[in-house]
Structures are given as structure tokens and as C-alpha cells.
Amino acid sequence: MKTILNRNLLENTNFTSDTLSPFSFLVHSLVKAGTYSLEIYENNRLVYTNQIISANENNETGLNIDLHLNSLSSQKGSFLINGDHAYLLFYNSQAFTKNRVVIKDKTNIVFDSNTPKKGDLFILNLLKPGEYILKSNSLKTSMKLNVLYPDLKRDKVSDSLTKINLDAKSIREKDSQPLLPNQGIVIQLGDGLNDFNIEHTKGFDSSLENSVVNELKILARSRIKTSTGRSKKQIIKRFSTRK
């Protein structure tokens, strides 16, 4: 099966707290068993409804719910999840979309992604190196996110697997946060943090980026080992930025 990458998805560099995508996820935990109604809004329009049945006899303790309409329409019956320590993860596998997720217990709203509570999480991955600004209207503050090119002398493989955790307190107190491309950011919503916007404001030298990409392309096409044993790691090392 041939995988086709959507270039527009890979090049998207702006995120908001109501934007779900293949690289941004919303996580909510259900605190008790029960039957809940689920409402999905896209661009302020109700596009999907269903039920979530949380019961101890259900095996799944976590559900990943794809909000792409094709995926939602293929769902057979209600969403079934275990009644203890159950979590729901919402994302969109095909696009960046503005979504609102509402979960109700009868007529009572137990979760509304527009007004998240403590314990709700937003997880995202920034792929493109450069400087980003995270702004929050609810906190009335901002901070920088500096996504660095990997440096083989500075960085370890394990660094990219370590998630960056941000909450209302750290966003208020920090001026900036360094991280690596595709290093996960976990934003703990609630405690006054109800919204955010992340915008790519400055990239690195384009010649640096193009040099890395072009040399990797040449290496991939040639598939020939040079006498010096040059590899992708050596190419990245040559062009990586250093402090």
C-alpha cells in the first residue's frame, strides 16, 4: 500500500486550542461510568452526534476518536469504553479543522472543549524548526517556543522522546522553551488556561534548511556509500546549528 503525504499538513505551522489535526490532540477523562451523548461541531456547525457508553464490562480503557467526517460516519454503533480510568483522545487524521467537542450526561454538560477544566490535555507536535509564539487570551500572556535543528553533539535521541509539559503557571513564568522537531508538547488546560494560539514567527536561514534537504535527497537517490562512510547523520551534523 502506497502512503501519500499531504504537503499542506506537513507545512502547517499555526495551532489553536480548538484546532485538531494529525499533529494535535485533545484528551479528556471520564470520571464515572454512564451513558453520555457526544456532539461534534466543525466551524461552529453541528456535524455529528453519537453516544459514549462507559461501563465496567467494556474492555477499552482509552478511545482515539478521529473527527474526520469519513471516519465518524464509518463508526458502527455507540463508542464503548471501560468505566474506570477511561480517557478519550480526539484528533483529525486528514486535516486541520476547528472543532468543538461537547459531552453531556443527560442534559448536563460534563465536557466542553471551549471551556476546558483541570485535567484536560492538549497535545501537539511542532515539525518545522524556528521560533513560535504561544499566546493565551485567558492568561493574558505569551511565551516563545524555539524549535531547534537537531545537533548530534548537543542532543540525544532520548531528548526527542521526552515530552515538554506546559501549564498555566509555567506559561506565565517562562519567557521561552527550547525543544526539538516533533518533540511532543503537553499543554495542561484549566486553572485559567482556556485558550491558546501558536504561530510560527521566524524560521532559520533558508540556505541551511535547503542544504540539509538537498544533501539528503542526493544521498537517497545515489544509495552509494562514499569512501568516507558519509551518512545522513553526518550530513545533519554538518549543517546543524550550534550554540
N, C-alpha and C positions, 0 to 999 in steps of 0.2 A: 504494500500500500504506500503510495507516494504522499509525503506530507508537504503541503503548500503553506508557506509562511505569509501572513498578511503584513506587508511592509508598513502600512499605516499604523497597525497595532504596535509594532516594534519602535516606531518613531514617535509615538505619542509621549509627551514629556510632562503633561499637566494632569493633576489629580485633584479631586474634591471629595469631601466626605460622603457625597451622595453618588459618586461615580464608581460603578463596578465594572470589572474587566477581567481578562485572563491574568492580570498582574495586581489586582486589588480586590480584597475580600472583606466581607462584613461577617462578624461572628457574634452570635447571641446564644446564651444558655437558657434552657427552660428549667425553671426551678421546681416544678412539680408535674406529676402525671395529669393527664386530662386530654380533652379534645378541643383543639384550637382551630379557629379559622385563619387562613392565610390570604392576604391581599398583596398583590404586586402592582406597583404603579411605575409607568415609564413616561418620563417627561410630564408628570402630573396627571397622567391618564391611567385609569384602572384597566389593566390588560389581562389579569389572571387572578382566579380565586381557587382555593382548594382547602383541604383540611389537613391538619397535623395531628396524628393520634399518638400520644405519648403514654405508653403502658409498659409495665414490668415484663410482660410476655414478649415484647418486641426485642429483637436481638441487637439492632443497630444502636450504638451509643452516640453516633455522630452522622449527620447527613450533609453532603455537599450538594447544594441546590443551584443548578445552572439556570440563570434568569433569561437566557436567550429563548425567544419565544418558541423556536422549533423544539428545544429541549423540554420546555414546560408542557407543550402540547402533547409530547410523547409520554408524559407521566401517566401510568395506569393506576387509577385509584388514589387514595389518600397517601400522604407521606407518613411512614411508620417509624417510630423511634422509641428507644427504651425510656422508661420513666425516671431512671436515676442518672444523674450527671450527664444529661443529654445536651448536645450542642448542635447548632445549625450554622452552616457556613454558606453564605450567598456570594455568587460571583457571576460573571458573564463570560462565556468561553469564546465568543466571536466578535465582541465589540466593546467599546467604551460607551456606557449608557448611564443616564441619570435615573436612578431607581429609588423608590421609596418602598420599604417593606413594613407591613403592619400585621401584627399577630394579635388576635383577640380571643379572650376567654369569655364566650357568650357575647355580651355587649361591651365588656371591659377591655380596653387596650392594654396588653401586657408588654408589648414592644412596638415602638415606632422609631424607625431609623432616623427620622428627622429630629427626634428628641431622645438620644441615647442616654442610658443610665450607666452607673458604675458597674463594671464587669463586662460591658460590651467592648468589642475589639474591632479595629480596622487594621488590616494587614496589607502592605503593598511592597512592590519591588521597583526600584528605580534602575533602569538599564543603562541610560546614557550618561557618561561622565560629564561633570560640570557642576555649576553652582545652582542650587534651587533655593527658593524662599518659601517657607511654610508660614502661612498667616492664619490666624484664628480670630474671627469677629467676636465670638463669645468670650474669648480670653483677652481680647484687645491687645494682642502682642504678636510677635513674629520671631523666627529664627532661621538661620541658614543651614542647609544640608549640602555638604560638599562631597560629591561622588567622585572618588579619585580613580585614575587609571591604576591598575594593579602594578606593584613594584615587587619583583621577586626577592629583592634584598630586604624590603620592609615588611611585606605581607606574607602570611602563612595561609595555606589552603583552609585551615580551620577558621580563619578570620571571617571568610565569606559565609560560613555556616552559622556564625553567631549572630543572632538577631539583635537589632537595636530597639530598645524599649523606650517609648516616649509617653509621658502623661502630662496632665495639666501643670504639675509642679515643675517638671524638667523643661517644658516648653517655655514657661515663664522665666526660668533661671538661666537657661543656656543661650549663648549667643550663636553657637554653631555646633554641628555634629558631623564628623567625618565618617564616611562609610565607603564600601566597595560596590561596584556594579552588581546588581541582583542580590545584594545583601538585604535580607528581609527587615522591614521596619514594622514594629508592632505599636500601634497607637492605642493607648488605653483611654477610651472615651468616658464621659461622665466627669463628676467633680468640677463642673463648669465648662468642660471641653465638649461642646456640642457640634462644632463645625471646624473645618479647616480647608485651606486651598494650598496646593503645592504647585509652584510654577518654576520651570527651568528658565533662569535669567542670564546665564553666561556659560558658554562652552569653553573648552580648551582650544589651543592652537589647532586649526583645521588641518594644517600640514602634518601635525603629529598623528591625528586620527587617521588621515588618509594614508600615511606611511605604514602604519600598523596594518590597516585593512589590505592595502595593495600587496605588501610583502606576504601576508598570509594567503592571499589569493594566488600569488605566484608559486608559493610553496605547495599549495593544494593541487595546482594544475600540473606541476612538474613531477611531483611524487618521487623526486630523486634526492637521495642523500648526498650532501656535499662532503668534500674531503674533511671539512672541519666539524662534521656532525651537527650542523646547524639545525635547530628545531624551532617549533613555534614558541617555546618558552624563551629561547634566545632572542627571537625577534621582538617579543613583547618586552623583554628586559632591555633591549637596545633603545626602544622608543618610550619606555615608561617614564613618568615624571618622578622626580625625587625632590625631597625637601632639602 
